[in-house]
Amino acid sequence: MYFTDRGLEELTERRGEESVTLGWLAEAFATFIDQHPEFANATDQLATWLARLDDDE
């Protein structure tokens, strides 16, 4: 198990029944970057990956 898996498991356990919009997720990412600017690049890469998930390779 990777360290990040624990965070993903907690997310599922705490919020797994909720529905959110992508707008809400983008705002949460922006808030996270404001609080933790050292993770801006990784967060941006994740957001870009999610945005392009259905694109043909």
Long-range contacts (C-beta under 8 A, 24 or more apart in sequence): none
